[in-house]
């Protein structure tokens, strides 16, 4: 039986997220010569999944840059907080969480999109087939299980409720709760919660089992869009620009490799990666993988991917209007992917000229 995180825990988490991040050194040296730049990047993974940097490394697209796994996370906001404080060298989260952290003057910059929403890769809010929940208003007083708070799923829930005319007072009566992703389906079926957010692999596995139905999806709400970015500490970028370029460009190539490669081959590669890393994880759910959902070519970032959430957070009162400017949150400087770099064959990533921001 899964453990649910209560509203008090939610407040503690949001308080932590709201703290100004401390700029901690992410590398040694002055960031001059390439030989002085770090070539090992610490990161957090996701149990049972292959993240794009892991895929890029396995394909040989990271050249001489290596990844060092330090543990797993189920929370994007926690992951980027760790990047801001130097506990890891990069972290990924929903763009709204990036906006919130940047608004607190955290020393981070988004460098590439890594996940998004399309007709194949989306998150749905599901209920049991015989559930009395059929509309937005039916969510008042109901528990909604999701992987973390203050991120993608909570944003989608808010937007759905707003679009269906619920007041802020009623919106607050729908109760988002943290449930580890591997336990979400079980928690719904055991009726510990009334609604659950399921995406991609876990969604399709649950749908195949049957007995659940969708209330709405983020694809229905917003269509195709890149939803999350990897962020890197500003000091790391200053001291290790060549490493950052190799890393970001390698991820860009992995995005396009996955887009151009037959789905069965991408799945087989991910299964192979999970087996090789030896973390005692099952690989069966990976057969449901369909897409990373990144909208823009090579994961390049545009203002619109942040402006939506800047406006949303300002409307909620989480940030002040005008406090954050979209163009200040990201750079494409380290993304040197070009069409000629077609990643149909694994090889070392190229480090060419900057793509510009």
Steps between C-alpha positions, in 0.01 A plus 500: 500500500651830395569787737320822410651840572266733684427870443735587789781318319402692190539830681840392631609411145379825350676688778821317412451579133447864584831537680768682311744242369859533608756517224729210572807430294433237235853466377858604558721727303427820316312368198773579252681212335297196397743272685400664829127447447319220679403204285276321751146617567311390811128444457183338634316238299144369494440139605393277213553774241778614270551875497638675193852560638529125570385424147744755357789349693415148389481612137846658525368852454665637817850441365739511800241630745385237750193480725514409868172377645453609864148366559142528375232763536127520428489879520604752238495793747728304733730414211553861389536615861787250525652646183469852638681409822771296327399157630471388136629658181170509313137444581174494310154628580174638369557852369266655757721361777804648323326840494422480872855410593647770275264754656674429831830603336631145473820492289369273226449514124287268287705353215278250314145362499483134595134403516174621364146417400375367169239250385727211602664644813248653737374486857143411579290542812330164550220367719354154549244405235214500752612825665233770549756760381406625153569874508728765644253583774501137609864544603409725791605321817672217310858374536711520184821295501806629311877462508580836658342832595556843350578350160347379173209296631383758752517767230284290267248439778478875568456586132230235456305624802539866397380431146188334636405803706595398851580779745838515672329393821360188332826428320677484836256230611640255245785340694822411312705235682842355427501132412814330365443430129541125539217500757250730330298236316482279808392793719213577262384139475510466879293821525753682716459787255222586256708634207850418381736656248651242265739567215662309218624158615301483824188631326501245220574215740203599718272541197592155378399358838167678465245629748594868475393790279640846426347816640729725291856519366759775471505444123127583490569815701801643319587288196866447403754679718839450663431491871828466686864599475834395641662774704864548591658714769627827355842456655534159336418650160758775549776263610421209267364640171646229275370222724159668505499524120589132461233404754217711356581417138514130589150517646382689192634222280333238719166681461530494124631142499191387693276699267654346185553142621230229487319478834594135555869587470470787747324273748760226456777751564333621820450147625867427435602812695287406800641147506859622473477753782406230751263688729263207554224651284235333290501567127150379406336847514753640251322320216228767527739788422386710202663844501693751709251761379753779441335745261791704365781361284793382716327624815572867432315730737277795411338774708153349465599190696553718808257786440195278546614407850620848590146624431345205686717546809437875505125438483528258794701754696807275520714765331448869435400624157814603314727332754637251247582548132483187283812577296708530819426140602668304224770485236549299181867599495617150591276317253718452192277246328452553129314311230826359367551328836226246420523252782393191309830334595644515852824695506683759703316830534643792307581827668441768239419868521235636734144486378415831666225579745 
